[in-house]
Amino acid sequence: MAGDPTKASIWANADVYFAVTGTAAPTDTFTAPAVAWKAIGLLDGDEGFTESRDEDTSDHYAWGGILVAQTRSKHKRTLKFVALEDNDNVFSLVNPGSTRAAADVNGVVKDTVMVPVRSEFAFLFETRDGDKVKRRSVKRGEITEVGEIKDGEADLTVYELTLTIYPEADGELYETLTGPATDPTP
């Protein structure tokens, strides 16, 4: 059999965190994210994390119709995930610029939803399976699309979020770390 089955992955667990742009991401796979990183909460594992690419291409031909080059421009990278909780962190990503007050003495929480404003954050995507961890850290990104939100009797209310990744000056989109879940040093 050609190939290495240990390089194939099905992830048992995952988390998404976000923080103020400029917050340092973990530099290994076994140290917990700092307190500044806010957890999204429960995620839809069947949907997972979906990465998409979009770019314009132009073909350039020589006389005789011979393809000699292709140029690319307007590269866009997105990551889509589905949050299952209606918590403060998800609310702030779904409704940037809106407010959620703390519960009053009767337990009533008041949300004031405003027209969304631009809101960039750093993001950290983490998948785990046994002792294997993969972390993808995005230095700058913004939730640019929120899927339809349906409250109903038969299905969970879900929040489908699409993160648009903004590259760094050198073109870096994100960094990925893959390694053990526990510190291998004694």
N, C-alpha and C positions, 0 to 999 in steps of 0.2 A: 504494500500500500504506500503510495506516495503521499507526502504531507505529514503534518504533525497535529494530532487531535488535541494536544494541549494548547494549541494556538486558536482553537475555536472556542467561542464564549457564549454561554447563556448566563445571564446575570440574575441571581436570586434576589438581590436587594439594590436599592438606589436611593439617592437623595439629590436635591438641587438646593443650593444655597446662593444668596446674593448679598452684596455688601456695597458700601460706598465705593465709587471708582477710586482706584489707588490703594485699596486695601490689599495687603500682601496675602497671596494664596499659600497654602501649605506647600512645602518644598519636598515632601516625601509622601508615601502612601499610608503611613501608620499614625501620624500625628493628627489629632482632631482639629478641625478648623477653629480658628480663634473665635472668641465671643462676638466679634464684629460681623461674622457671617451669620445671616438669618436663614433658618431652614424653611423651605416651602411647605413641608409636611407630606402627607400621604400622596403618592403618585400612582397613576394607572400603569401597572407593569406590562399589560398587554400592548399598550400604545408605545411604551418605551421612550427613548430619545430618538427623534428622526432628524438627521442632518440633511439639508438640501443645499444645492449649489445652483446659481444662475449667473450666466454671463453671456455677453454678445460675442459672436465670432464672425470674422470676415475672411473669405477665401480669396487668394490672389493668384491669378493665372498668367502664364506667359502665352505668347502667340502659339496657336495650335491647341489651346485649351489644356495646357499642362499645369497642374496645380504645383506651385512653387513655394507657397507659404500660407500660413493662417495666422491672423492676429486675433488677440482676445482683449476685451475691455469690459468694464462695468461688472466686475466680479462681485457677487453677493453670496454670503453664506448665512444660513439660518439653522437654528435648532428648535424643534417643536417638542413640547412635552405637555402632559395633562395632569393638572393638580386636582385632587379630590376633596380638599378641605376648604372651607370658607373661614380662614383665619386672617389675622391682621396682615400677615406677610403677603398672602395671595391677594387680599383686597387692595393693598398698596400697588401691586404690579398690574392688576386688572383695571384699577381706577387711579392712575397717577395724578396727583394734585387734589385728590379727594381726602376726606377725613372720616375716621371712625373713632367715636368717643368711647371712653371706658364705660362699662355698665353702670347705670345709676343704682340707687338703693333698692329699686324694684327688679334689678336684673335686666333692664331694657338697654340695648345698645343702639345708638343712633349713628347711621351712616349718612354723610352728606356727599352725594356723588356729583362731581363737577365734570365739565368738558375736559378730556384728558390733556395733559401737558407732557412735553418731552421729559423723559426721566431716564438717564443713563446709570447703569450699575456695573459692577464686576459680578461675574457668575462663576459658580463652581459646580460641575456635574460629577457625581461619584456613583460608580457601580461596584458591587461587591458580589463575590461568589466564593464561599469558603475563605481561604487565606489570600485570595487574589483580589486586588483593588485596582480600579482604573479611575483616575481623576483628570478631568478636562477643565482647565481654568481659562476663562475669557476675561481679559482685562477691561474691555469696554463693550457694552451691548445694551440693547433696549428692547423691551417687549413692544413689538410693532403691530401685532395682530392678536386679537382675542376672538376665539371661536364663539359661536352662538352659545348662550347660557340658557339652559332649559331647566325649569323647576317642574317636576312632575311626580306622578305616583309610582311609576314603574321603574324609573331609572334614577341613578345617583345624579345630583347636580355636579357637573364637571366644568373645569376651567381649562380650555385648550389654549395654550400660550405659545406664541412664536417669537423667539428671540432673534433679532438681527444683530449679527456680530460686526463691530466696527474694527477694522485693522489698525494696528499700531503704525507709526511712521515708516518702519522698515518692512511693512507688509504682513507682520505676524498676526494671525487670526486667534490662535489659542495655543496653549501648551498642554501636552498629555503626559501624565506619569502613570506607569503601570508597575505594580510590585506587590510586596506582601502587606497583609493587614496588620501585622504585628512587627515590632522592631526586632530585626534579626540579630542585633548585637546583644551580648549578655550584660 
